[in-house]
Amino acid sequence: MRTIRKDIRKLPVPLTPSEIQVAGVELGKAFDAVLVEKEAQKATKSMLKDRLDNLNEALYKAARKVNRHEEDRPVTVNIILDEETSEITEVRADSGEVVVRRSATPEELQAHFEGEHRKEVENIEKSGSIEGEEDEEE
C-alpha cells in the first residue's frame, strides 16, 4: 500500500481543557446574541403590528365613511335642563335635531343648583339686599 495523496478533512479531535474553556465562552456569547436578536425581533414585530393596526383602522374609517355617506365631526351641542322633569335634552346647534333625551345625572342637577345659587349671591352682593326683603331703618 502506498499513499497516493494527502487530503485535509474535518474530523473529530479531542479538545484540551483550555480549548473547552474558550468554547464555553463562545457558547455563552452566542447564547446572549440569540437572546438579543429575539428581543430585537420581538420589538420589530410589535412595531410592525402597530403599523398594520393603524393602517387597518384607517381602512375601516374610510370604508365606514363610504358606506354610511357620512362621518363623525365635531358639532356644537346645546345641553338643556328641563327643571320640572329633571330631564336633559341634547340638541345640535347646526340643525336643531335632538341628539338624545335622558334623565339628568345628580352631578348635572347639583351643578345647576350651584350655578343658580351663585347667581343669587352675586345679585345680593350687587344690590346689597336679599330679594324680597326690605331694608329696615329706624
C-alpha positions as CSV (number, residue, x, y, z in Angstrom):
1,M,0.0,0.0,0.0
2,R,1.1,3.4,-0.7
3,T,-0.3,6.9,-0.1
4,I,-1.4,8.4,-3.4
5,R,-2.3,11.8,-2.0
6,K,-2.9,13.8,1.2
7,D,-6.2,15.5,2.0
8,I,-7.4,17.7,4.8
9,R,-10.8,16.9,6.3
10,K,-12.7,17.9,9.3
11,L,-12.7,15.1,11.7
12,P,-13.4,14.9,15.5
13,V,-10.4,15.8,17.6
14,P,-10.4,15.8,21.5
15,L,-10.2,19.3,23.0
16,T,-7.7,20.4,25.6
17,P,-9.1,21.9,28.9
18,S,-8.2,25.4,27.7
19,E,-9.9,24.8,24.4
20,I,-13.0,23.7,26.2
21,Q,-12.9,26.9,28.3
22,V,-12.6,29.1,25.2
23,A,-15.5,27.1,23.6
24,G,-17.6,27.7,26.7
25,V,-17.0,31.5,26.4
26,E,-18.0,31.4,22.7
27,L,-21.1,29.4,23.6
28,G,-22.1,32.0,26.2
29,K,-21.6,34.8,23.7
30,A,-23.6,33.0,21.0
31,F,-26.4,32.4,23.5
32,D,-26.5,36.1,24.5
33,A,-26.5,37.1,20.9
34,V,-29.5,34.8,20.3
35,L,-31.4,36.4,23.2
36,V,-30.6,39.9,22.0
37,E,-31.7,39.1,18.5
38,K,-35.0,37.5,19.8
39,E,-35.8,40.7,21.7
40,A,-34.9,42.9,18.7
41,Q,-37.2,40.8,16.5
42,K,-39.9,40.9,19.1
43,A,-39.8,44.7,19.2
44,T,-39.7,44.9,15.5
45,K,-42.7,42.6,15.2
46,S,-44.6,44.7,17.8
47,M,-43.8,47.9,15.8
48,L,-44.9,46.3,12.5
49,K,-48.1,45.0,14.2
50,D,-48.9,48.5,15.5
51,R,-48.3,50.0,12.0
52,L,-50.6,47.3,10.4
53,D,-53.2,48.1,13.1
54,N,-53.1,51.8,12.3
55,L,-53.4,51.0,8.6
56,N,-56.4,48.8,9.2
57,E,-58.0,51.4,11.3
58,A,-57.6,54.0,8.5
59,L,-59.1,51.4,6.1
60,Y,-62.0,50.8,8.4
61,K,-62.7,54.5,8.8
62,A,-62.6,55.1,5.1
63,A,-64.9,52.2,4.3
64,R,-67.3,53.3,7.0
65,K,-67.4,56.8,5.6
66,V,-68.1,55.5,2.1
67,N,-70.8,53.0,3.3
68,R,-72.6,55.5,5.6
69,H,-72.2,58.5,3.3
70,E,-71.3,60.5,6.5
71,E,-68.5,60.9,9.0
72,D,-68.4,62.0,12.7
73,R,-67.2,65.6,13.0
74,P,-67.2,68.0,16.0
75,V,-70.6,69.7,16.2
76,T,-71.7,72.1,18.9
77,V,-74.5,70.6,21.1
78,N,-76.7,72.6,23.4
79,I,-77.4,70.7,26.6
80,I,-80.8,71.9,28.0
81,L,-82.1,71.1,31.5
82,D,-85.9,70.9,32.0
83,E,-86.1,71.8,35.7
84,E,-89.6,70.5,36.1
85,T,-88.9,67.0,34.8
86,S,-85.1,66.9,35.6
87,E,-84.6,65.8,32.0
88,I,-81.6,66.7,29.8
89,T,-82.1,67.3,26.1
90,E,-79.1,67.5,23.9
91,V,-79.8,69.5,20.7
92,R,-77.5,70.0,17.7
93,A,-76.8,73.7,17.3
94,D,-76.4,73.5,13.5
95,S,-79.7,71.7,12.7
96,G,-81.8,71.8,15.9
97,E,-82.0,68.0,15.8
98,V,-82.5,66.3,19.2
99,V,-79.5,64.1,19.7
100,V,-80.6,62.5,22.9
101,R,-83.1,62.9,25.7
102,R,-82.3,61.5,29.1
103,S,-82.6,61.9,32.8
104,A,-80.2,64.4,34.4
105,T,-77.5,63.0,36.5
106,P,-77.2,64.0,40.1
107,E,-74.0,65.9,39.2
108,E,-75.8,67.9,36.5
109,L,-78.6,68.8,38.9
110,Q,-76.1,69.8,41.6
111,A,-74.1,71.9,39.1
112,H,-77.3,73.7,38.0
113,F,-78.3,74.3,41.6
114,E,-74.8,75.7,42.5
115,G,-74.9,77.9,39.4
116,E,-78.3,79.3,40.4
117,H,-77.2,79.8,44.0
118,R,-74.1,81.6,42.7
119,K,-76.2,84.0,40.7
120,E,-78.4,84.8,43.7
121,V,-75.3,85.5,45.8
122,E,-73.9,87.8,43.1
123,N,-77.3,89.6,42.9
124,I,-77.2,90.1,46.7
125,E,-73.7,91.4,46.6
126,K,-74.6,93.9,43.8
127,S,-77.8,95.1,45.3
128,G,-76.8,94.9,49.0
129,S,-80.0,93.2,50.0
130,I,-81.8,89.9,49.7
131,E,-84.6,89.8,47.1
132,G,-88.0,90.1,48.8
133,E,-86.5,91.7,52.0
134,E,-86.9,95.4,52.7
135,D,-84.3,97.5,54.4
136,E,-85.4,98.2,57.9
137,E,-84.1,101.5,59.1
138,E,-85.3,103.3,62.2
